[in-house]
Structure formats: structure tokens, C-alpha cells
Amino acid sequence: MGESSSGTWRRAGFAGAAIGVLAAGAAAGVAVERLTVGRSVRQKARLALDATGPYGGLRGTPGRALADDGTVLYYEVDEVGDGDGAEVPARLRRLFGRRRPAPVTVVFSHGYCLNQDSWHFQRAALRGLVRTVHWDQRSHGRSGRGVAQAGPDAVPVSIEQLGRDLKAVVDVAAPEGPLVLVGHSMGGMTVMAFAEQYPELTRDRVVGVAFVGTSAGKLNEVTYGLPVMGVNAVRRILPGVLRTLGAQAELVERGRRATADLFAGLVKKYSFASKDVDPAVARFAERMIESTPIDVVAAFYPAFAEHDKSASLPALRDLPVLALAGDRDLVTPGSHTEAIAALLPDAELVIVPDGGHLVMLEHPEAVTDRLADLLVRAGAVPEATTARTEPGKS
């Protein structure tokens, strides 16, 4: 092993140690669990949740769009009238009273290390009522690996590229009619990049935007609820370490499986704030995140340090905007959502109590109701209706 390679692995070892210290809180929780629950029992519980968990099973009409670098982007469309016919009237009344939504397409963009199924609850609530598009970002879910990120001429993923990917999906899945763009975390950044790069399309067709648990920049200041010095030390070396680990993907995946308990503890700590999260929901989130290969994690990570779209947000000033976050989000803190709202004075700012980063899974009704209100404000539903209008009232 050459000197440079040896040095890289030495840095990887230092990073591993630092990350281990930072993960101590989650590890301590796992250690307590191990005192009372055997490893085989925990493994059986995970398998049982995988087999019976009802989340992530909604499917729509599939389609594929081609990104500008040739990457195949997978999406699904739920048309008005899809879903369980018997449930549609009840959901329609709960969300929109007696009024039917006007023609609009709601496009959902998911976050880092997730996939389109992360919107499960919102998809179930809107299914059959409003036309929706759910897509997997490049290298996530059922979409293809990023072509530009492969081979000797590979280039890093950029948020700008993700904005162009969203444009490719819109061109095929929703080529005409008004749009409401919804983005969580990285998906919100994708929406910002779309708006920045396609101002005319945004002005002509976008009638509403929802930012959920996302950021317009300064992610290099986030401490993840940990000591600043430790976070800064890890942040300096983590990109190089991830590249090294990405080159040893098979080895890393085996290590991931061997440390499943610790991984589950970290996912829960950084995804949810509530103490009583449904175990099936927690396992659902864990499965989505663990299905993201380490080389994909490595390819996307540097883009977040460079992300800064605060200057582009005023272009959305005249649109109905929802800015929503959990009050205990450790990944994209609520202060980042407040900063977005400050640049868009007419935006509805919602901070969900006892909410973590995956607030749309943790408090689904709170998020769905606010999205329904956004559709009302966007003109997709007559303004006289609100998300909580009772049947027979206006």
C-alpha cells in the first residue's frame, strides 16, 4: 500500500473514531436495549416489521424521464380518481370540505438517502383527489445511478443538477397545467435550484411551493446537536473518508449489517423527536436509509456544503409558500426554515412541536393539513374552503 493510500486510510480511521464519539448518545441507548433484549430477538423484530409494515407500498402509473446526462429518472403518477373509491369522499371532505380541487399537479421531491415512498402518508391522503407525481432522485430508489457520477470523468453531484433533473421529470410527467412543488430536505433544495434555473417556467406554471425540513444554505454551520469542535473536526475530513469508503462499498455494506443496532439508533435519533414513534414507521425510515449505497452517500455529501440558494428565493415571493419544519430537527434545524420564511414574508411558517427531520412521517396529519391549506391558497381549491372545513359548512 502506497504512502498516499496509507494516509487516506489513516484519516479514515481518525474519522471513524471521531464519528464513534459523536454517536455515543445513540450507542448508549442501544446498549441499554441490549441489556434487556437479545440480538436474535431484535433481528426477528426487524424482519417481522419488514414483512408486515404497511408503509411504502403505494404504487402509481410508472414512467421514466431522461436527465440531461442520460440518467434514467423513475417517477409514478397518481391520477384523480385513483385509489380506494370508497375512501375518496371521506378524505375529500376532511381535506377540502365539499369543494373539489381544480386541475393541478403536485410534484413531490424527496430527501437525501430516502426515496419517493418517504411521502407515504401525504400520498395516501391526496391519492385520487389531486394529480400527484412522485419521483426518485438520481441514484436513489428506482432511478438509475447518475451517469455523470460514473467512470473516470465522473463529476460530483450538484444541487443545480438536481434542479435540472426535476425539470426533466416535469417535462414528461406534467408537461402542461399548474404545478405545486413540494420538497423535503434535499428535495427542497432541488426545488430552489429548479426555480433559479427556470424562472420563466416557474412564473408561468408554478402556483405554490412547499418547503419541508429544508435549508437555503449555511449547512456547514449545523452542529447536529453535538459539540461544535467535534463536528468541525469530522466535517473537515468526512468528504475524503466517504470517498475512500465509497471505493470499498461491499466491505462497508457488510459492516453496516454487522452494526445494524447502532445504525438503527442513529436513524431514530436524527429522524424523529417523539418518544412514541410507531416502530413500523421507524423501521420503514431505517430501510429507506440503509438501502442507499455508501458510494451514493459519498457522491452527494459535498453538494450540501456548497448549497446556497438564499438569493434565488425572492423569485418565489409572489407565490403561496409553505415553510414547515419540526421544532427538534437536528439535520436542517427549524432556524433554517425560519430563514426561508424571512425571505418570503407572505409564506406560511409552521414549526411542528415535537417534530424531527422526518416530520412528514412522524406527524403526517400536521404536514398533510398544511399542504391542503397550501392547495387552497394556490387556487387549486376554492379559497372559501379550508383543510378543516366540516361537511355542510363553508
C-alpha positions as CSV (number, residue, x, y, z in Angstrom):
1,M,0.0,0.0,0.0
2,G,1.5,3.3,-1.1
3,E,2.1,6.3,1.2
4,S,-0.9,8.3,-0.1
5,S,-3.2,5.3,0.2
6,S,-2.0,4.6,3.7
7,G,-2.5,8.2,4.7
8,T,-6.1,8.1,3.4
9,W,-6.9,5.0,5.4
10,R,-5.3,6.6,8.5
11,R,-7.6,9.6,8.1
12,A,-10.5,7.2,7.7
13,G,-9.5,5.6,11.0
14,F,-9.4,9.0,12.7
15,A,-12.8,9.9,11.2
16,G,-14.3,6.6,12.3
17,A,-13.1,7.3,15.8
18,A,-14.5,10.8,15.8
19,I,-17.8,9.7,14.4
20,G,-17.9,7.0,17.0
21,V,-17.6,9.5,19.8
22,L,-20.3,11.7,18.2
23,A,-22.6,8.7,18.0
24,A,-22.2,7.9,21.7
25,G,-25.6,9.1,22.6
26,A,-27.3,6.8,20.2
27,A,-24.9,3.9,21.1
28,A,-25.7,4.3,24.8
29,G,-29.4,3.9,24.0
30,V,-28.7,0.7,22.0
31,A,-26.5,-0.6,24.8
32,V,-29.4,-0.2,27.3
33,E,-31.6,-2.1,25.0
34,R,-29.1,-4.9,24.7
35,L,-29.3,-5.4,28.4
36,T,-32.9,-6.4,28.1
37,V,-33.4,-7.6,24.5
38,G,-31.3,-10.3,22.8
39,R,-29.7,-9.7,19.4
40,S,-31.7,-12.5,17.8
41,V,-34.9,-11.1,19.2
42,R,-34.1,-7.7,17.8
43,Q,-33.3,-9.2,14.4
44,K,-36.6,-11.2,14.4
45,A,-38.5,-8.0,15.3
46,R,-36.9,-6.2,12.3
47,L,-37.8,-9.0,10.0
48,A,-41.4,-9.0,11.3
49,L,-41.7,-5.3,10.8
50,D,-40.3,-5.6,7.3
51,A,-42.9,-8.3,6.5
52,T,-46.0,-6.6,8.0
53,G,-45.2,-2.9,7.8
54,P,-47.9,-1.2,5.6
55,Y,-45.7,1.8,4.6
56,G,-44.2,2.4,1.2
57,G,-46.5,0.1,-0.7
58,L,-48.5,2.7,-2.6
59,R,-47.7,2.5,-6.3
60,G,-48.9,4.6,-9.3
61,T,-48.6,4.6,-13.0
62,P,-44.8,4.3,-13.7
63,G,-42.8,6.5,-16.0
64,R,-39.2,7.4,-16.8
65,A,-37.6,10.7,-17.7
66,L,-34.1,11.2,-19.1
67,A,-31.8,13.7,-17.4
68,D,-29.5,15.9,-19.4
69,D,-26.6,13.5,-18.8
70,G,-28.6,10.4,-19.7
71,T,-29.5,9.3,-16.2
72,V,-32.9,7.5,-16.1
73,L,-35.2,9.0,-13.6
74,Y,-38.1,7.0,-12.3
75,Y,-41.4,8.5,-11.4
76,E,-45.0,7.5,-10.7
77,V,-48.2,9.4,-11.3
78,D,-51.4,9.2,-9.2
79,E,-54.3,10.5,-11.2
80,V,-57.5,12.0,-9.9
81,G,-59.9,9.0,-9.2
82,D,-57.1,6.6,-8.4
83,G,-57.1,4.8,-5.1
84,D,-59.8,3.2,-3.0
85,G,-63.1,4.7,-4.3
86,A,-64.9,4.2,-1.1
87,E,-62.4,6.3,0.9
88,V,-62.2,9.2,-1.6
89,P,-65.4,11.0,-0.5
90,A,-64.4,10.9,3.2
91,R,-60.8,12.1,2.5
92,L,-62.1,14.8,0.2
93,R,-64.5,16.2,2.9
94,R,-61.8,16.1,5.5
95,L,-59.2,17.9,3.5
96,F,-61.3,20.2,1.2
97,G,-64.9,20.2,2.5
98,R,-67.5,19.9,-0.3
99,R,-65.3,21.5,-3.0
100,R,-63.3,19.5,-5.5
101,P,-59.7,20.6,-6.2
102,A,-59.1,22.3,-9.5
103,P,-56.7,20.7,-12.1
104,V,-53.2,20.9,-10.7
105,T,-50.2,18.6,-10.5
106,V,-48.4,18.3,-7.2
107,V,-44.8,17.1,-7.6
108,F,-43.1,15.6,-4.6
109,S,-39.3,15.6,-4.3
110,H,-37.7,13.5,-1.5
111,G,-34.6,14.0,0.6
112,Y,-31.1,12.6,0.8
113,C,-30.8,8.8,1.3
114,L,-34.6,8.5,1.0
115,N,-36.9,7.8,-1.9
116,Q,-40.4,8.7,-3.1
117,D,-42.0,6.5,-0.5
118,S,-41.0,8.9,2.2
119,W,-44.2,10.8,1.3
120,H,-46.3,7.7,2.0
121,F,-48.9,9.4,4.3
122,Q,-49.3,12.5,2.2
123,R,-49.7,10.3,-0.9
124,A,-52.3,8.2,0.8
125,A,-54.3,11.3,1.9
126,L,-54.2,13.0,-1.5
127,R,-54.5,9.8,-3.6
128,G,-57.4,10.2,-6.1
129,L,-58.2,13.8,-5.1
130,V,-55.3,15.6,-6.8
131,R,-53.0,14.6,-9.6
132,T,-49.6,13.9,-8.0
133,V,-46.1,13.0,-9.3
134,H,-43.6,11.2,-7.0
135,W,-40.1,10.7,-8.3
136,D,-36.8,9.2,-7.1
137,Q,-33.8,11.4,-7.3
138,R,-30.8,10.2,-9.3
139,S,-29.1,7.2,-7.6
140,H,-32.0,6.8,-5.2
141,G,-34.9,4.4,-5.1
142,R,-35.7,3.1,-8.6
143,S,-33.9,5.8,-10.5
144,G,-30.7,4.9,-12.3
145,R,-27.2,5.7,-11.0
146,G,-26.1,9.2,-12.0
147,V,-24.3,8.8,-15.4
148,A,-22.2,11.9,-14.8
149,Q,-21.0,10.4,-11.5
150,A,-19.6,7.3,-13.1
151,G,-16.4,6.5,-14.8
152,P,-13.0,8.2,-15.0
153,D,-14.6,11.6,-15.9
154,A,-17.0,11.5,-13.0
155,V,-18.2,14.8,-11.6
156,P,-19.7,15.4,-8.2
157,V,-23.4,15.8,-7.8
158,S,-24.6,19.4,-7.6
159,I,-27.9,20.8,-6.4
160,E,-28.1,22.5,-9.8
161,Q,-28.0,19.1,-11.4
162,L,-30.9,18.0,-9.2
163,G,-32.9,21.1,-10.3
164,R,-32.3,20.1,-13.9
165,D,-33.4,16.5,-13.1
166,L,-36.7,17.9,-11.7
167,K,-37.2,19.8,-14.9
168,A,-36.7,16.6,-16.9
169,V,-39.4,14.9,-14.8
170,V,-41.8,17.8,-15.1
171,D,-41.4,17.9,-18.9
172,V,-42.5,14.3,-19.2
173,A,-44.8,13.7,-16.2
174,A,-46.5,17.1,-16.1
175,P,-45.9,18.9,-19.4
176,E,-48.8,21.3,-19.0
177,G,-51.0,22.9,-16.4
178,P,-50.4,24.5,-13.0
179,L,-47.8,22.9,-10.7
180,V,-47.3,22.8,-6.9
181,L,-43.8,21.8,-6.0
182,V,-43.1,20.1,-2.7
183,G,-39.7,19.3,-1.4
184,H,-38.3,17.7,1.8
185,S,-34.7,18.4,2.8
186,M,-32.5,17.8,-0.3
187,G,-35.8,17.8,-2.3
188,G,-36.5,21.4,-1.1
189,M,-33.0,22.4,-2.3
190,T,-33.9,20.7,-5.6
191,V,-37.0,22.9,-5.9
192,M,-34.9,26.0,-5.2
193,A,-32.4,25.1,-7.9
194,F,-35.3,24.5,-10.3
195,A,-36.8,27.9,-9.6
196,E,-33.4,29.6,-10.0
197,Q,-32.6,27.9,-13.3
198,Y,-36.1,28.1,-14.9
199,P,-37.6,31.4,-13.8
200,E,-40.0,31.7,-16.8
201,L,-41.4,28.2,-16.2
202,T,-41.7,29.0,-12.5
203,R,-43.5,32.2,-13.2
204,D,-45.8,30.7,-15.9
205,R,-46.8,27.4,-14.3
206,V,-45.8,27.1,-10.6
207,V,-48.7,28.2,-8.4
208,G,-47.4,27.1,-5.0
209,V,-44.3,25.7,-3.2
210,A,-43.9,23.7,0.0
211,F,-40.5,23.5,1.7
212,V,-40.4,20.8,4.4
213,G,-37.4,20.5,6.7
214,T,-35.0,22.0,4.3
215,S,-32.4,24.8,4.1
216,A,-31.4,27.6,1.7
217,G,-27.8,27.4,2.8
218,K,-25.2,27.6,5.7
219,L,-25.5,23.9,6.3
220,N,-21.8,23.9,7.3
221,E,-22.9,25.7,10.5
222,V,-25.3,22.9,11.6
223,T,-24.0,21.0,14.7
224,Y,-26.5,18.1,14.6
225,G,-27.0,18.7,18.4
226,L,-23.4,17.8,19.1
227,P,-20.3,19.6,20.4
228,V,-19.1,22.2,17.8
229,M,-15.4,21.2,18.0
230,G,-16.1,17.5,17.3
231,V,-18.5,18.3,14.4
232,N,-16.0,20.7,12.8
233,A,-13.2,18.1,13.1
234,V,-15.4,15.4,11.4
235,R,-16.6,17.9,8.8
236,R,-13.1,18.7,7.6
237,I,-12.2,15.1,6.8
238,L,-15.5,13.4,6.1
239,P,-15.7,14.1,2.4
240,G,-12.3,12.3,1.8
241,V,-13.3,9.5,4.2
242,L,-16.6,9.0,2.4
243,R,-14.8,8.8,-1.0
244,T,-12.5,6.1,0.5
245,L,-15.4,4.2,1.9
246,G,-17.3,4.5,-1.3
247,A,-14.5,2.8,-3.1
248,Q,-14.9,-0.2,-0.7
249,A,-18.7,-0.3,-0.9
250,E,-19.0,-4.1,-0.5
251,L,-16.9,-4.1,2.7
252,V,-18.8,-1.1,4.1
253,E,-22.2,-2.7,3.5
254,R,-21.1,-5.8,5.4
255,G,-20.0,-3.5,8.2
256,R,-23.4,-1.8,8.1
257,R,-25.2,-5.0,8.6
258,A,-22.9,-6.0,11.4
259,T,-23.7,-2.8,13.3
260,A,-27.5,-2.7,12.5
261,D,-28.4,-1.9,16.1
262,L,-26.2,1.2,16.2
263,F,-27.4,2.2,12.8
264,A,-31.0,1.9,13.9
265,G,-30.3,4.1,16.9
266,L,-28.7,6.8,14.8
267,V,-31.5,6.8,12.3
268,K,-34.1,7.2,15.1
269,K,-32.1,10.0,16.8
270,Y,-31.7,12.0,13.6
271,S,-35.1,11.3,12.0
272,F,-37.6,11.6,14.9
273,A,-38.1,13.7,18.0
274,S,-41.1,11.9,19.5
275,K,-40.6,9.2,22.1
276,D,-43.6,7.2,20.9
277,V,-42.9,6.9,17.2
278,D,-44.6,3.8,15.7
279,P,-41.8,1.1,15.5
280,A,-43.1,0.2,12.0
281,V,-42.6,3.8,10.9
282,A,-39.1,3.9,12.4
283,R,-38.2,0.7,10.7
284,F,-39.6,2.0,7.4
285,A,-37.3,5.0,7.6
286,E,-34.4,2.8,8.5
287,R,-35.0,0.6,5.5
288,M,-35.0,3.6,3.1
289,I,-31.8,5.0,4.5
290,E,-29.9,1.7,4.7
291,S,-30.8,0.9,1.1
292,T,-28.8,3.9,-0.1
293,P,-25.3,2.6,-1.0
294,I,-22.3,4.2,0.6
295,D,-20.9,5.4,-2.7
296,V,-24.1,7.3,-3.3
297,V,-23.9,8.8,0.1
298,A,-20.3,9.9,-0.7
299,A,-21.3,11.3,-4.1
300,F,-24.0,13.6,-2.8
301,Y,-22.5,14.8,0.5
302,P,-20.2,17.5,-0.8
303,A,-23.1,19.3,-2.6
304,F,-24.6,20.3,0.7
305,A,-21.6,22.4,1.9
306,E,-21.8,24.3,-1.4
307,H,-25.5,24.8,-1.3
308,D,-26.7,28.4,-1.1
309,K,-29.9,29.4,-2.7
310,S,-31.0,32.3,-0.5
311,A,-30.5,34.8,-3.3
312,S,-32.9,32.8,-5.5
313,L,-35.8,32.6,-3.0
314,P,-37.2,36.1,-3.7
315,A,-38.3,34.8,-7.1
316,L,-41.0,32.9,-5.2
317,R,-42.1,36.0,-3.3
318,D,-45.4,36.3,-5.2
319,L,-46.4,32.6,-4.8
320,P,-48.2,30.9,-1.9
321,V,-45.4,29.2,0.0
322,L,-45.4,26.8,3.0
323,A,-42.2,26.7,5.1
324,L,-42.5,23.8,7.6
325,A,-40.1,22.1,10.0
326,G,-40.0,20.1,13.2
327,D,-39.0,22.1,16.2
328,R,-36.3,19.5,17.1
329,D,-34.9,18.8,13.6
330,L,-31.2,18.1,14.2
331,V,-30.3,17.9,10.4
332,T,-31.9,21.0,9.0
333,P,-32.9,23.0,12.1
334,G,-36.1,25.0,12.3
335,S,-34.0,28.2,12.2
336,H,-33.2,27.4,8.6
337,T,-36.9,27.2,7.8
338,E,-37.5,30.4,9.6
339,A,-34.7,32.0,7.5
340,I,-36.6,30.8,4.4
341,A,-39.8,32.4,5.6
342,A,-38.0,35.6,6.4
343,L,-37.0,35.9,2.8
344,L,-40.6,35.2,1.8
345,P,-42.7,37.4,4.1
346,D,-46.1,36.0,2.8
347,A,-45.0,32.4,3.4
348,E,-46.9,30.4,6.0
349,L,-44.3,29.4,8.6
350,V,-45.2,26.2,10.6
351,I,-42.9,24.8,13.3
352,V,-44.3,21.4,14.3
353,P,-44.0,20.7,18.0
354,D,-42.0,17.5,19.0
355,G,-41.0,17.1,15.3
356,G,-37.8,15.7,13.9
357,H,-36.2,15.7,10.4
358,L,-38.7,13.2,9.0
359,V,-41.7,15.3,10.2
360,M,-43.9,14.1,7.3
361,L,-43.6,10.5,8.7
362,E,-43.6,11.5,12.4
363,H,-46.6,13.9,12.3
364,P,-48.3,13.1,9.0
365,E,-51.6,14.8,9.6
366,A,-50.0,18.1,10.6
367,V,-48.0,18.1,7.3
368,T,-50.9,16.9,5.1
369,D,-53.3,19.5,6.5
370,R,-50.8,22.3,5.8
371,L,-50.3,21.0,2.3
372,A,-54.1,21.0,1.8
373,D,-54.1,24.6,3.0
374,L,-51.4,25.4,0.5
375,L,-53.5,24.0,-2.3
376,V,-56.3,26.2,-1.2
377,R,-54.1,29.3,-1.2
378,A,-52.7,28.3,-4.6
379,G,-56.1,28.3,-6.1
380,A,-56.2,24.5,-6.6
381,V,-59.2,24.6,-4.3
382,P,-61.7,27.5,-4.0
383,E,-60.4,29.9,-1.3
384,A,-63.7,29.6,0.7
385,T,-62.6,26.0,1.7
386,T,-60.0,25.2,4.3
387,A,-58.4,21.9,5.2
388,R,-60.6,21.6,8.2
389,T,-63.9,22.7,6.8
390,E,-66.6,20.3,8.0
391,P,-69.2,18.8,5.7
392,G,-72.1,21.2,5.3
393,K,-70.1,24.3,6.2
394,S,-68.3,26.9,4.1
